């Protein structure tokens, strides 16, 4: 399986890494790991886990925790992340609880594939929640998943907003619509079953021909 690629207009800062956090949705995964009792409290567990990470990343002394899901005696975590404040935490999912979690605790919000119109509605809810938590829209980076189809392949049926097909101009125009809605990053992947060679070629086209078009659009805007 090929790793997805992140596309943004501009390079990542040196040493920049992100942690994507999801609560999970498939009970069988929890059962397989022996955490079946946690499934119905996975949202609460996720919130506590984020708070724990924030605490141990930013505190030089021992940290303990007494929550509804996690409890432990004071302990040290070393080494700390190189980035001050720890790794940026991006919250995955586009349910209302996930959006509220991103507004309260996240540095970024990464929904699954969404058409632009639906994403715009979710972004309005994100702004509402950010205001409730005393945060600004720029405090949370918005990203979205898109699928780059290798040259000559057919997504089958009607190509969705997140399907990058056709020439570089057509692909850039689709991404530009997301940008105009408020998206700042794209997680780009190829369809399941694509060969390694096809994926490499597709990612190179995105980097060489599509990304510069977005950068020019930002500069002209």
C-alpha positions as CSV (number, residue, x, y, z in Angstrom):
1,X,0.0,0.0,0.0
2,X,1.5,3.3,-1.0
3,X,1.8,6.1,1.5
4,X,-0.4,9.2,0.9
5,X,1.3,12.5,0.2
6,X,0.6,15.9,1.8
7,X,0.2,18.8,-0.6
8,X,0.3,22.4,0.6
9,X,1.1,25.7,-1.0
10,X,4.6,26.1,0.5
11,X,7.1,23.8,2.3
12,X,6.7,22.4,5.8
13,X,8.9,24.1,8.4
14,X,12.0,22.0,9.3
15,X,11.2,19.2,11.8
16,X,7.5,19.7,11.3
17,X,5.4,16.6,12.0
18,X,1.7,16.0,12.7
19,X,-0.2,13.5,14.7
20,X,-3.6,12.5,13.4
21,X,-6.1,11.4,16.0
22,X,-9.4,9.5,15.4
23,X,-11.7,7.9,17.9
24,X,-12.4,4.9,15.7
25,X,-15.7,3.6,14.5
26,X,-15.3,-0.2,14.0
27,X,-16.1,-2.2,17.1
28,X,-14.3,-5.3,15.8
29,X,-11.0,-3.4,15.9
30,X,-11.5,-2.7,19.6
31,X,-12.5,-6.3,20.2
32,X,-9.4,-7.6,18.4
33,X,-7.1,-5.5,20.6
34,X,-8.9,-6.5,23.8
35,X,-10.5,-3.0,24.4
36,X,-14.1,-4.0,23.7
37,X,-15.2,-2.3,26.9
38,X,-13.8,1.0,25.7
39,X,-15.7,1.2,22.4
40,X,-18.7,3.1,23.8
41,X,-16.4,5.5,25.6
42,X,-13.9,6.0,22.8
43,X,-14.8,9.7,22.4
44,X,-14.1,10.4,26.1
45,X,-10.9,8.3,25.9
46,X,-9.7,10.3,22.9
47,X,-10.2,13.6,24.7
48,X,-8.4,12.4,27.8
49,X,-5.5,11.0,25.7
50,X,-5.0,14.3,23.9
51,X,-5.0,16.2,27.3
52,X,-2.4,13.6,28.6
53,X,-0.2,14.1,25.6
54,X,-0.3,17.9,25.9
55,X,0.6,17.7,29.5
56,X,3.6,15.3,29.3
57,X,4.9,17.2,26.2
58,X,4.9,20.5,27.9
59,X,5.8,19.7,31.6
60,X,9.3,19.2,32.8
61,X,8.3,17.5,36.0
62,X,6.5,14.2,36.6
63,X,2.8,14.1,35.4
64,X,0.0,12.1,36.8
65,X,-3.6,11.8,35.6
66,X,-7.0,11.0,37.1
67,X,-9.6,10.7,34.5
68,X,-12.8,8.7,33.8
69,X,-10.9,6.4,31.4
70,X,-7.2,6.8,32.2
71,X,-5.5,7.0,35.6
72,X,-1.8,6.8,36.4
73,X,0.7,7.9,39.0
74,X,3.2,10.7,38.2
75,X,5.7,9.8,35.5
76,X,8.2,11.4,33.3
77,X,8.2,11.3,29.5
78,X,11.5,11.8,27.8
79,X,12.6,13.0,25.3
80,X,10.1,15.7,24.6
81,X,9.2,16.6,21.0
82,X,11.6,19.0,19.4
83,X,8.8,21.4,18.6
84,X,7.8,23.7,21.5
85,X,4.4,22.7,22.7
86,X,4.7,19.2,21.2
87,X,3.4,17.7,18.0
88,X,0.4,19.4,16.3
89,X,-2.6,17.2,16.8
90,X,-5.0,17.0,13.8
91,X,-8.5,15.5,14.5
92,X,-9.9,13.2,12.0
93,X,-13.6,12.7,11.1
94,X,-16.4,15.0,10.2
95,X,-19.1,14.1,12.7
96,X,-20.2,16.9,15.1
97,X,-18.2,15.4,18.0
98,X,-15.1,15.3,15.9
99,X,-15.5,18.9,14.9
100,X,-16.1,19.9,18.5
101,X,-13.0,18.0,19.5
102,X,-11.0,19.8,16.8
103,X,-12.3,23.2,18.0
104,X,-11.6,22.5,21.7
105,X,-8.4,20.4,21.6
106,X,-7.0,20.2,18.1
107,X,-4.4,22.0,16.0
108,X,-6.0,20.8,12.8
109,X,-9.1,19.2,11.4
110,X,-8.9,16.5,8.8
111,X,-12.3,15.2,7.6
112,X,-12.6,12.2,5.3
113,X,-13.6,12.8,1.7
114,X,-16.2,15.5,1.5
115,X,-17.7,17.5,-1.4
116,X,-17.0,21.2,-1.3
117,X,-20.6,22.2,-0.5
118,X,-20.8,19.8,2.5
119,X,-17.4,20.8,3.7
120,X,-18.5,24.4,3.7
121,X,-21.4,23.6,6.0
122,X,-19.1,21.7,8.4
123,X,-16.7,24.7,8.4
124,X,-19.5,26.9,9.6
125,X,-20.1,24.6,12.5
126,X,-16.3,24.5,13.2
127,X,-16.3,28.3,13.4
128,X,-19.2,28.3,15.9
129,X,-17.4,25.8,18.1
130,X,-14.2,27.7,18.0
131,X,-15.9,30.8,19.2
132,X,-17.5,28.8,22.1
133,X,-14.0,27.7,23.2
134,X,-12.5,31.2,22.8
135,X,-10.3,30.2,19.8
136,X,-9.8,31.7,16.4
137,X,-10.3,30.1,13.0
138,X,-6.6,30.4,12.3
139,X,-5.9,28.3,15.4
140,X,-7.1,25.2,13.6
141,X,-5.6,24.1,10.2
142,X,-8.2,22.6,7.9
143,X,-7.1,19.7,5.6
144,X,-9.0,17.3,3.3
145,X,-8.4,14.0,1.7
146,X,-8.3,13.8,-2.1
147,X,-7.6,11.0,-4.5
148,X,-5.2,11.5,-7.4
149,X,-6.0,9.1,-10.3
150,X,-3.1,7.9,-12.4
151,X,-3.1,9.0,-16.0
152,X,-5.5,7.0,-18.1
153,X,-7.4,5.5,-15.2
154,X,-11.2,6.0,-14.7
155,X,-12.7,6.6,-11.2
156,X,-15.9,5.0,-12.5
157,X,-19.2,6.9,-12.7
158,X,-19.3,10.6,-11.9
159,X,-16.0,11.9,-10.5
160,X,-16.5,13.4,-7.1
161,X,-15.1,16.8,-5.9
162,X,-12.2,14.9,-4.3
163,X,-11.3,12.9,-7.4
164,X,-8.3,14.5,-9.2
165,X,-8.7,13.4,-12.9
166,X,-7.8,15.0,-16.2
167,X,-5.0,17.5,-16.9
168,X,-3.2,19.7,-14.4
169,X,-5.5,22.6,-14.9
170,X,-8.6,20.5,-14.1
171,X,-7.0,19.1,-11.0
172,X,-5.8,22.5,-9.8
173,X,-9.3,23.9,-10.3
174,X,-10.8,21.2,-8.1
175,X,-8.2,21.9,-5.4
176,X,-8.8,25.7,-5.8
177,X,-12.5,25.3,-4.9
178,X,-11.5,23.6,-1.7
179,X,-9.0,26.4,-1.0
180,X,-11.6,29.0,-1.5
181,X,-13.8,27.2,1.0
182,X,-11.0,27.4,3.6
183,X,-8.8,24.3,3.1
184,X,-5.1,24.8,3.7
185,X,-3.7,21.3,3.3
186,X,-4.5,18.3,1.1
187,X,-3.7,14.7,1.9
188,X,-3.2,13.2,-1.6
189,X,-3.4,9.5,-2.2
190,X,-3.9,7.2,-5.1
191,X,-6.7,4.6,-5.5
192,X,-6.3,1.2,-3.8
193,X,-4.6,-1.2,-6.2
194,X,-2.5,1.3,-8.0
195,X,0.9,0.1,-8.9
196,X,4.0,1.6,-7.3
197,X,5.1,3.0,-10.6
198,X,1.7,4.6,-11.3
199,X,1.6,6.2,-7.8
200,X,5.1,7.6,-8.1
201,X,4.3,9.1,-11.5
202,X,1.0,10.5,-10.2
203,X,2.6,12.1,-7.2
204,X,5.3,13.6,-9.4
205,X,2.7,15.2,-11.7
206,X,0.9,16.6,-8.7
207,X,4.1,18.1,-7.3
208,X,5.5,19.3,-10.7
209,X,2.4,20.5,-12.5
210,X,-0.6,20.9,-10.1
211,X,1.0,22.4,-7.0
212,X,2.7,25.3,-8.8
213,X,-0.7,26.3,-10.2
214,X,-2.1,26.6,-6.7
215,X,1.0,28.6,-5.6
216,X,0.5,31.0,-8.5
217,X,-3.1,31.4,-7.5
218,X,-2.2,32.3,-4.0
219,X,0.4,34.8,-5.1
220,X,-2.0,36.5,-7.5
221,X,-4.7,36.6,-4.9
